[in-house]
Amino acid sequence: MNKKLKSKLGITLIALVITIIILLILAGVTISSIVNGGLIGRAKEAEFKTRMAEYRDDTNQYVSWQVMESMNTNTDKINSGEVLKDAIDKEIVTDIKKEEVTTNIEDILKNIKKADKDIVVVYKGELYYVSNDKIKNNDKQVKWCNDIGIKVLEYKDPEGIVVKNGKYELINNIYMCTPMLNEGFDETRTRYLEVNSQGNLTAGNWISDNPTSNWYNYEEGSNRWANILIENSGKELYYTWIPRYCFKLHQDTGRSEVRFIDTENNYKDKDGKVTTWEELQNDGFQVPEAFTETISATRTYELPGYWAMKYTLGELTGSSTINYDMSVSRGVITLKNIQLNTDITNSNPITKYTVALNGKIVKTIDKSSDVSNIGSLTITIDNLKAGDNTVNITGLNAGGEVVGTMTKDYSPAVVNAPDLSNFDKNTTFYVTYDDDGKEHSTVPISQGTPQYWYEYGESKWANIVTRNNGLEIYYTWIPRYQFTLDQTNKRSTVKFITGTSTKVDTGYQIPEAFWVDKNGDGNKDADEQLTGYWAMKYTLGSETAPTFDTEVTATSSSIKTKGITGTAKADGQVYKYYINGEYKGQKTSSSDTFEFTGLNSNTKYTILVEIRNSADEYVGSIVKQISTIDANKPDLNGFKESNTYYVLYDNDGNETIGDKIKNDGSNMPSNWYDYSSSKWANIVVKEGGMTMYYTWIPRYEFRADSTQYKQPASARTEVRFLSGTSDDKDIGYQIPEAFKFNGQQLSGYWAMKYTLGQ
């Protein structure tokens, strides 16, 4: 029996082991397919892109704020990240100095992960991903950054090509002075020209980025010298880099021998062996005069090389090959009415267009139908950076060669920032408008400036609204400007002025509104000049007829609004509730109560109820300020404990006589009163056959206006309870005289309701 059992058990264990092995194999295949097949990979890609996009948004917001604060659109000085300093040390970045990297990366990217500090920097006001071969998944992350338009800084010792420093270095088995691009070239209009598989020169990256390995090769027989393309108002200029060299003529063959040399005229072969200039000169070599620049009669400068112009396209026709209209709104550039110079394009047809933003191609148009109808296409580009943005459209022929190119800059108007210092930060709100022209005005000016609040270059001016007890007053910021009148066209031309300068261009003048005669002497003193002023647009609502209203009460940790009233109340409206600018929820019925909970005690809060109609259009709003203060507790001193009782009422108003009171209130019922819910404290005194009811009136302030007479059906007197016996009150409110007795301020008093029996 035991043998059989062992035999069966043995077979079972073997079967189990085999089963486990098979499951592991299957699991291995499944896990491999999940990891390598894309499920986890796609999740990693989405998470990385989301994180990088958030970093870019944080960078743009920081830069926008800095530009607004400094009133200067130059973002070259906004540089951050320790790895950027390292890149400067290694001369990977050569166009800024180490001391210009002054900003802590955490000041810009508040929630940056620790591991990401080695892979992101802010360079000239833009977020860059730092590519490094030592980073795991670096190639994928570079691709993902390219997908979402984030620039890449190659962090490695230059391999094969040195881009901008003009040093004498070993490149493709030959020492030479490498191309210099760090001075004299506009990064937004200069591109590398690279050789494609057909042997044609095609447009590569802009010089703000690195070229590919196809840019040049000066080895004998390669015939691929460094070329660049510069575009200026549609005209194309082509240049070739001539590295410093010396040459010797061989009379017997009629050929010249060329050797690339450094600025001291020494030559180094691929093995590093140096031949001095003295030796070269003795051997008959000479240096062309073009490599020596005369500075003065006694000073010269030896050039590592120079850029030689090859030829210019577009000059004969007098007009550019490509042109287009460009407009900007809410961070989106729109390109339309793309026009071609048919004298050029008919003989050299365009088969593809590229559209680039800030030196990165963001769209390619290569469908034949779109190419042939390019003039009717509308192209939109987003992901704009703060400050200046550069747009380029390039047309390419079937061989990939440039037929025409046009670059345009968008520079936001620089104006004096709106001065919000004289407005209540809690009851004044930014006003913005969405793409459909609908108003949004729920963010108080105590919070950060909304994106796209204003853009004066696109006639989008800064607007605010102040709200107080039913009134809404709208203002527009008029920044300081100068203007000239065109009598012929009955128009004026405006130029904005930064600061308080009184200098004007010829024919221009500054409006008198930008000067306030503070001392009354009639002289326009420097300290009397304004950076701008707020002009009232219009006023909504009235103290005599508020469009909307609500009753607000508070406890020590919550605030409650009770229904919506007003002349503009209508069916289909949505009521959205905000506290200190933070959205908390909405109601669709005007009779609903909304409560804000979890608040700090003894703290003043700003409540905003925004009313929008069924089309999501702004209709009106209510703004109330109230502090989280409990009503003063009932004072039971003065009543006899032997004949005074607590009175309680249920939700249906049914009365219950409770226990006898204690003067210290130690036995108060838990549900005796709740002033935030209009449930007041009541007691009853039974003495001598009489029953007398009293209600506790805690100290309060109130606001009453003429609406009680104009709108008796919906009128309310707003009450706010006060803590202690302070006589401080809010603007527009008053404290009843009943809370002052015999020269003393009262925390409350007992009001007799009625008497039964006699």
VEXSE-395665 format. One record per residue (C-alpha): residue number from 1; residue in three letters; x, y, z negated. Coordinates in steps of 0.5 Angstrom, whole numbers, plus 500, padded with zeros to 3 digits. Each point is the difference from the previous one (the first is absolute). Layout:
N
NUM/ALA/X/Y/Z
...
This chain:
758
1/MET/500/500/500
2/ASN/506/505/498
3/LYS/503/498/507
4/LYS/494/502/504
5/LEU/499/506/496
6/LYS/508/502/501
7/SER/499/498/508
8/LYS/494/504/501
9/LEU/503/506/496
10/GLY/506/499/504
11/ILE/496/501/506
12/THR/497/506/498
13/LEU/506/504/498
14/ILE/503/498/507
15/ALA/494/503/503
16/LEU/499/506/496
17/VAL/508/501/501
18/ILE/498/500/508
19/THR/494/504/499
20/ILE/504/505/496
21/ILE/505/500/506
22/ILE/495/501/505
23/LEU/497/506/496
24/LEU/506/503/500
25/ILE/502/500/507
26/LEU/493/502/502
27/ALA/501/506/495
28/GLY/507/501/502
29/VAL/497/501/507
30/THR/494/504/498
31/ILE/504/505/495
32/SER/505/501/506
33/SER/494/501/505
34/ILE/498/505/495
35/VAL/506/504/498
36/ASN/503/499/508
37/GLY/494/500/503
38/GLY/498/507/498
39/LEU/495/500/494
40/ILE/505/502/495
41/GLY/504/504/505
42/ARG/494/504/502
43/ALA/498/502/493
44/LYS/508/502/499
45/GLU/499/504/506
46/ALA/494/504/498
47/GLU/502/501/493
48/PHE/507/503/502
49/LYS/496/504/505
50/THR/495/503/495
51/ARG/506/501/495
52/MET/504/504/505
53/ALA/494/504/503
54/GLU/499/502/493
55/TYR/507/502/499
56/ARG/499/504/506
57/ASP/494/504/498
58/ASP/503/501/493
59/THR/506/503/504
60/ASN/496/504/505
61/GLN/496/503/494
62/TYR/506/502/496
63/VAL/503/503/506
64/SER/493/504/502
65/TRP/500/503/493
66/GLN/507/502/500
67/VAL/499/503/507
68/MET/494/504/497
69/GLU/504/502/493
70/SER/506/503/504
71/MET/496/502/506
72/ASN/506/497/505
73/THR/498/495/505
74/ASN/508/497/500
75/THR/500/494/497
76/ASP/507/498/501
77/LYS/502/501/493
78/ILE/495/495/497
79/ASN/505/494/499
80/SER/499/495/495
81/GLY/503/493/498
82/GLU/507/497/498
83/VAL/500/496/506
84/LEU/500/506/504
85/LYS/506/503/496
86/ASP/504/493/502
87/ALA/498/501/507
88/ILE/503/507/500
89/ASP/506/497/497
90/LYS/501/495/505
91/GLU/499/505/506
92/ILE/493/496/502
93/VAL/497/507/499
94/THR/504/505/502
95/ASP/495/506/501
96/ILE/499/502/492
97/LYS/505/501/494
98/LYS/500/495/494
99/GLU/498/506/496
100/GLU/494/501/504
101/VAL/497/494/497
102/THR/497/503/494
103/THR/493/497/499
104/ASN/499/494/496
105/ILE/496/495/504
106/GLU/495/499/494
107/ASP/498/507/500
108/ILE/497/499/507
109/LEU/498/492/500
110/LYS/497/500/493
111/ASN/498/493/500
112/ILE/506/497/504
113/LYS/502/493/498
114/LYS/507/499/497
115/ALA/502/495/506
116/ASP/498/506/505
117/LYS/505/505/498
118/ASP/505/496/504
119/ILE/496/500/506
120/VAL/497/507/501
121/VAL/503/507/500
122/VAL/497/507/502
123/TYR/504/503/505
124/LYS/498/507/503
125/GLY/493/500/497
126/GLU/499/493/503
127/LEU/499/493/497
128/TYR/505/495/503
129/TYR/501/493/499
130/VAL/507/498/499
131/SER/502/494/504
132/ASN/506/496/497
133/ASP/502/493/503
134/LYS/500/497/492
135/ILE/493/502/499
136/LYS/496/493/500
137/ASN/495/501/506
138/ASN/503/506/503
139/ASP/499/499/507
140/LYS/492/499/499
141/GLN/500/506/495
142/VAL/503/504/505
143/LYS/495/498/505
144/TRP/494/501/496
145/CYS/503/507/498
146/ASN/500/501/508
147/ASP/493/498/500
148/ILE/497/505/496
149/GLY/505/506/502
150/ILE/505/500/494
151/LYS/507/502/503
152/VAL/506/495/498
153/LEU/507/502/498
154/GLU/505/495/501
155/TYR/504/499/494
156/LYS/506/496/502
157/ASP/507/502/503
158/PRO/499/501/507
159/GLU/501/494/505
160/GLY/502/501/507
161/ILE/497/507/500
162/VAL/502/507/496
163/VAL/495/505/501
164/LYS/501/507/498
165/ASN/507/501/497
166/GLY/505/500/506
167/LYS/505/496/497
168/TYR/506/496/503
169/GLU/497/493/499
170/LEU/500/493/503
171/ILE/494/499/504
172/ASN/499/494/505
173/ASN/507/498/499
174/ILE/503/507/502
175/TYR/502/506/496
176/MET/496/507/502
177/CYS/498/506/497
178/THR/492/499/499
179/PRO/495/504/502
180/MET/498/506/496
181/LEU/493/502/499
182/ASN/500/503/493
183/GLU/500/507/503
184/GLY/497/504/505
185/PHE/495/495/502
186/ASP/492/501/498
187/GLU/498/493/497
188/THR/493/501/503
189/ARG/502/501/507
190/THR/506/496/501
191/ARG/500/492/502
192/TYR/505/495/501
193/LEU/500/497/507
194/GLU/501/492/500
195/VAL/501/495/506
196/ASN/494/495/501
197/SER/501/494/503
198/GLN/499/503/507
199/GLY/506/504/499
200/ASN/496/506/500
201/LEU/500/506/494
202/THR/494/500/496
203/ALA/498/504/494
204/GLY/502/497/493
205/ASN/499/503/493
206/TRP/501/507/498
207/ILE/506/502/497
208/SER/497/501/493
209/ASP/500/492/500
210/ASN/506/495/502
211/PRO/501/498/507
212/THR/499/492/502
213/SER/507/496/502
214/ASN/498/502/508
215/TRP/502/507/499
216/TYR/507/500/502
217/ASN/506/496/502
218/TYR/507/503/502
219/GLU/504/494/501
220/GLU/503/499/507
221/GLY/495/498/505
222/SER/493/501/496
223/ASN/499/507/503
224/ARG/495/501/494
225/TRP/502/507/497
226/ALA/496/503/495
227/ASN/494/505/503
228/ILE/495/504/497
229/LEU/494/504/503
230/ILE/498/506/497
231/GLU/493/503/502
232/ASN/498/508/499
233/SER/493/502/502
234/GLY/500/494/505
235/LYS/506/501/503
236/GLU/505/494/500
237/LEU/508/501/498
238/TYR/504/494/501
239/TYR/507/499/496
240/THR/505/495/500
241/TRP/506/500/494
242/ILE/507/500/503
243/PRO/504/498/494
244/ARG/507/503/499
245/TYR/505/496/505
246/CYS/507/501/503
247/PHE/502/498/507
248/LYS/505/498/505
249/LEU/500/500/507
250/HIS/504/495/504
251/GLN/503/502/506
252/ASP/500/493/503
253/THR/493/498/500
254/GLY/497/507/500
255/ARG/496/498/493
256/SER/500/503/493
257/GLU/501/496/494
258/VAL/496/503/494
259/ARG/500/499/493
260/PHE/496/502/494
261/ILE/503/504/495
262/ASP/499/503/493
263/THR/500/508/499
264/GLU/508/499/499
265/ASN/500/497/506
266/ASN/502/493/497
267/TYR/498/494/504
268/LYS/498/493/496
269/ASP/499/494/503
270/LYS/495/495/498
271/ASP/505/496/496
272/GLY/501/507/496
273/LYS/507/501/503
274/VAL/501/507/501
275/THR/504/504/505
276/THR/502/507/498
277/TRP/498/506/505
278/GLU/508/501/501
279/GLU/500/493/502
280/LEU/494/501/505
281/GLN/503/507/502
282/ASN/507/497/502
283/ASP/496/495/504
284/GLY/497/505/504
285/PHE/493/501/497
286/GLN/497/506/499
287/VAL/493/503/497
288/PRO/495/504/504
289/GLU/499/507/498
290/ALA/493/499/499
291/PHE/501/497/493
292/THR/503/506/497
293/GLU/496/506/498
294/THR/503/507/500
295/ILE/497/503/493
296/SER/505/506/501
297/ALA/507/502/503
298/THR/503/496/494
299/ARG/495/495/498
300/THR/498/494/504
301/TYR/495/494/498
302/GLU/501/493/503
303/LEU/494/497/502
304/PRO/499/492/499
305/GLY/495/500/506
306/TYR/495/504/503
307/TRP/493/500/504
308/ALA/500/501/507
309/MET/494/502/504
310/LYS/498/495/505
311/TYR/494/503/503
312/THR/493/503/499
313/LEU/493/498/502
314/GLY/494/505/501
315/GLU/504/506/501
316/LEU/498/501/508
317/THR/493/500/499
318/GLY/500/505/494
319/SER/495/496/496
320/SER/500/494/495
321/THR/499/493/503
322/ILE/495/499/494
323/ASN/496/504/496
324/TYR/494/500/495
325/ASP/495/503/495
326/MET/501/499/493
327/SER/496/501/494
328/VAL/500/498/492
329/SER/495/499/495
330/ARG/500/497/493
331/GLY/507/496/501
332/VAL/498/498/507
333/ILE/503/502/507
334/THR/496/500/506
335/LEU/503/500/507
336/LYS/496/501/506
337/ASN/500/503/507
338/ILE/506/497/502
339/GLN/503/503/507
340/LEU/505/498/504
341/ASN/504/503/506
342/THR/498/496/506
343/ASP/506/503/504
344/ILE/504/495/495
345/THR/496/495/498
346/ASN/497/498/507
347/SER/507/498/503
348/ASN/502/497/493
349/PRO/493/497/497
350/ILE/499/499/493
351/THR/498/493/498
352/LYS/501/501/492
353/TYR/499/505/495
354/THR/503/501/493
355/VAL/498/504/494
356/ALA/504/502/494
357/LEU/499/503/494
358/ASN/507/503/496
359/GLY/504/495/505
360/LYS/496/494/499
361/ILE/496/497/506
362/VAL/493/499/497
363/LYS/496/499/506
364/THR/502/496/507
365/ILE/495/501/506
366/ASP/501/495/505
367/LYS/493/498/503
368/SER/500/502/507
369/SER/493/503/499
370/ASP/502/504/494
371/VAL/507/502/504
372/SER/496/502/506
373/ASN/495/504/496
374/ILE/505/503/495
375/GLY/497/507/501
376/SER/493/498/497
377/LEU/503/496/494
378/THR/500/503/493
379/ILE/505/497/495
380/THR/500/501/493
381/ILE/506/499/495
382/ASP/500/500/492
383/ASN/505/499/495
384/LEU/502/507/500
385/LYS/506/502/495
386/ALA/500/507/497
387/GLY/502/506/503
388/ASP/502/499/507
389/ASN/499/495/505
390/THR/502/498/507
391/VAL/496/497/505
392/ASN/503/497/507
393/ILE/497/497/506
394/THR/505/497/505
395/GLY/498/497/507
396/LEU/504/494/502
397/ASN/500/497/507
398/ALA/500/492/502
399/GLY/508/500/499
400/GLY/499/503/493
401/GLU/503/506/502
402/VAL/498/507/497
403/VAL/495/504/505
404/GLY/498/505/496
405/THR/500/502/492
406/MET/497/505/496
407/THR/501/502/493
408/LYS/496/504/495
409/ASP/500/503/493
410/TYR/495/500/495
411/SER/502/505/495
412/PRO/494/502/495
413/ALA/499/507/498
414/VAL/504/503/494
415/VAL/496/504/496
416/ASN/500/502/492
417/ALA/497/495/496
418/PRO/493/501/497
419/ASP/501/503/493
420/LEU/495/497/496
421/SER/502/502/493
422/ASN/494/505/499
423/PHE/495/494/501
424/ASP/497/496/494
425/LYS/504/493/502
426/ASN/494/496/498
427/THR/494/503/503
428/THR/504/502/506
429/PHE/500/495/506
430/TYR/504/499/506
431/VAL/496/500/507
432/THR/501/495/505
433/TYR/497/498/507
434/ASP/500/493/503
435/ASP/500/499/507
436/ASP/492/501/501
437/GLY/501/507/496
438/LYS/497/497/494
439/GLU/502/504/494
440/HIS/503/496/494
441/SER/502/504/493
442/THR/500/496/494
443/VAL/508/500/499
444/PRO/501/506/495
445/ILE/506/504/501
446/SER/503/497/493
447/GLN/502/494/505
448/GLY/505/500/505
449/THR/498/503/507
450/PRO/496/496/505
451/GLN/504/498/506
452/TYR/498/504/506
453/TRP/497/505/496
454/TYR/502/506/505
455/GLU/504/500/506
456/TYR/500/508/502
457/GLY/504/498/507
458/GLU/493/496/502
459/SER/495/505/497
460/LYS/499/496/494
461/TRP/500/505/494
462/ALA/500/498/492
463/ASN/493/500/497
464/ILE/498/500/493
465/VAL/494/500/496
466/THR/498/502/493
467/ARG/494/497/496
468/ASN/497/503/494
469/ASN/493/499/497
470/GLY/497/499/507
471/LEU/504/505/504
472/GLU/505/498/506
473/ILE/504/505/502
474/TYR/505/498/506
475/TYR/506/504/502
476/THR/505/499/506
477/TRP/508/502/499
478/ILE/502/505/504
479/PRO/508/500/500
480/ARG/504/506/502
481/TYR/501/502/507
482/GLN/501/505/505
483/PHE/496/501/506
484/THR/500/504/507
485/LEU/493/502/504
486/ASP/500/498/507
487/GLN/495/506/503
488/THR/499/497/507
489/ASN/498/493/497
490/LYS/497/502/494
491/ARG/504/495/496
492/SER/505/501/494
493/THR/506/496/500
494/VAL/502/497/493
495/LYS/507/498/497
496/PHE/500/498/493
497/ILE/506/503/495
498/THR/503/496/494
499/GLY/501/503/494
500/THR/498/508/499
501/SER/504/503/505
502/THR/498/506/503
503/LYS/504/499/507
504/VAL/496/500/506
505/ASP/501/498/507
506/THR/500/506/505
507/GLY/493/502/502
508/TYR/497/496/493
509/GLN/497/502/494
510/ILE/498/497/493
511/PRO/493/501/498
512/GLU/499/504/494
513/ALA/497/495/496
514/PHE/507/497/498
515/TRP/501/506/496
516/VAL/498/502/493
517/ASP/501/506/497
518/LYS/501/498/493
519/ASN/503/506/497
520/GLY/496/505/505
521/ASP/505/504/502
522/GLY/499/499/508
523/ASN/507/497/501
524/LYS/500/493/503
525/ASP/505/497/495
526/ALA/503/493/501
527/ASP/497/497/494
528/GLU/493/503/502
529/GLN/500/495/507
530/LEU/496/494/500
531/THR/502/493/503
532/GLY/493/499/501
533/TYR/493/501/497
534/TRP/493/496/500
535/ALA/494/502/504
536/MET/493/498/498
537/LYS/497/497/505
538/TYR/493/499/497
539/THR/496/498/494
540/LEU/495/494/499
541/GLY/495/500/494
542/SER/498/505/495
543/GLU/499/501/493
544/THR/493/501/501
545/ALA/499/494/505
546/PRO/505/494/499
547/THR/500/495/506
548/PHE/502/495/495
549/ASP/500/499/493
550/THR/501/494/494
551/GLU/500/500/493
552/VAL/507/497/497
553/THR/501/498/493
554/ALA/506/497/496
555/THR/502/495/495
556/SER/507/499/497
557/SER/502/495/506
558/SER/495/501/505
559/ILE/496/505/504
560/LYS/493/499/503
561/THR/496/504/506
562/LYS/493/500/500
563/GLY/496/500/507
564/ILE/501/505/505
565/THR/495/506/501
566/GLY/501/506/504
567/THR/496/504/506
568/ALA/504/496/506
569/LYS/499/493/497
570/ALA/497/495/505
571/ASP/499/493/502
572/GLY/506/496/503
573/GLN/505/504/496
574/VAL/506/496/497
575/TYR/503/503/493
576/LYS/507/499/500
577/TYR/503/500/493
578/TYR/508/503/498
579/ILE/503/501/494
580/ASN/507/505/500
581/GLY/500/498/508
582/GLU/499/493/499
583/TYR/494/496/503
584/LYS/496/496/496
585/GLY/494/497/503
586/GLN/494/503/504
587/LYS/492/500/499
588/THR/495/500/505
589/SER/494/502/495
590/SER/500/507/497
591/SER/497/498/494
592/ASP/505/495/499
593/THR/505/501/494
594/PHE/508/499/501
595/GLU/505/499/494
596/PHE/507/501/500
597/THR/503/496/494
598/GLY/507/498/497
599/LEU/502/507/500
600/ASN/504/504/495
601/SER/497/503/494
602/ASN/500/508/499
603/THR/502/501/507
604/LYS/497/504/505
605/TYR/498/497/507
606/THR/498/503/506
607/ILE/494/496/503
608/LEU/498/501/508
609/VAL/494/497/503
610/GLU/501/500/508
611/ILE/493/500/504
612/ARG/500/497/507
613/ASN/495/499/504
614/SER/498/493/504
615/ALA/505/503/506
616/ASP/506/500/495
617/GLU/499/508/500
618/TYR/502/504/494
619/VAL/494/503/497
620/GLY/502/503/494
621/SER/503/499/493
622/ILE/500/501/493
623/VAL/506/501/495
624/LYS/499/500/493
625/GLN/506/500/494
626/ILE/498/497/494
627/SER/505/497/494
628/THR/499/493/497
629/ILE/497/502/493
630/ASP/495/497/496
631/ALA/495/504/497
632/ASN/501/502/492
633/LYS/497/494/496
634/PRO/494/501/496
635/ASP/501/504/493
636/LEU/496/496/495
637/ASN/502/504/494
638/GLY/494/504/497
639/PHE/495/494/501
640/LYS/498/496/494
641/GLU/502/493/501
642/SER/494/497/496
643/ASN/495/503/505
644/THR/503/501/507
645/TYR/500/494/505
646/TYR/504/499/507
647/VAL/495/500/506
648/LEU/501/496/506
649/TYR/497/500/507
650/ASP/500/494/505
651/ASN/500/501/507
652/ASP/493/500/501
653/GLY/499/506/494
654/ASN/498/495/495
655/GLU/502/503/493
656/THR/503/496/494
657/ILE/501/503/493
658/GLY/507/497/498
659/ASP/504/500/494
660/LYS/501/505/495
661/ILE/506/505/502
662/LYS/506/501/496
663/ASN/503/507/500
664/ASP/507/498/502
665/GLY/496/496/506
666/SER/504/494/499
667/ASN/494/496/501
668/MET/498/503/507
669/PRO/496/495/505
670/SER/505/499/506
671/ASN/494/501/505
672/TRP/498/506/496
673/TYR/502/506/505
674/ASP/503/501/507
675/TYR/501/507/502
676/SER/503/498/507
677/SER/493/496/501
678/SER/496/506/497
679/LYS/498/495/494
680/TRP/500/505/494
681/ALA/501/499/493
682/ASN/494/500/496
683/ILE/498/499/492
684/VAL/494/500/496
685/VAL/498/503/493
686/LYS/495/497/496
687/GLU/498/504/494
688/GLY/494/502/496
689/GLY/495/497/505
690/MET/503/504/506
691/THR/504/497/506
692/MET/505/505/503
693/TYR/504/498/507
694/TYR/507/503/501
695/THR/505/500/506
696/TRP/507/501/500
697/ILE/502/506/505
698/PRO/508/499/501
699/ARG/504/506/502
700/TYR/499/502/507
701/GLU/501/505/505
702/PHE/495/501/506
703/ARG/500/504/507
704/ALA/493/502/502
705/ASP/499/504/506
706/SER/494/503/505
707/THR/499/493/503
708/GLN/496/499/494
709/TYR/495/505/503
710/LYS/501/499/507
711/GLN/500/492/500
712/PRO/496/498/494
713/ALA/498/493/503
714/SER/508/499/500
715/ALA/503/505/495
716/ARG/504/497/495
717/THR/504/503/494
718/GLU/507/497/500
719/VAL/503/498/493
720/ARG/507/498/498
721/PHE/501/498/493
722/LEU/506/503/496
723/SER/505/497/495
724/GLY/500/503/493
725/THR/498/507/499
726/SER/504/504/505
727/ASP/497/506/503
728/ASP/504/499/507
729/LYS/495/499/506
730/ASP/501/499/507
731/ILE/499/505/505
732/GLY/493/502/501
733/TYR/498/496/494
734/GLN/497/502/493
735/ILE/499/497/493
736/PRO/493/501/497
737/GLU/500/505/494
738/ALA/497/494/496
739/PHE/507/497/499
740/LYS/502/506/496
741/PHE/497/501/493
742/ASN/502/505/495
743/GLY/507/502/504
744/GLN/502/492/500
745/GLN/500/496/506
746/LEU/496/494/500
747/SER/502/493/503
748/GLY/492/499/501
749/TYR/494/500/496
750/TRP/493/496/499
751/ALA/494/503/504
752/MET/493/498/497
753/LYS/496/496/505
754/TYR/493/500/497
755/THR/497/498/493
756/LEU/495/494/499
757/GLY/495/501/494
758/GLN/499/505/495
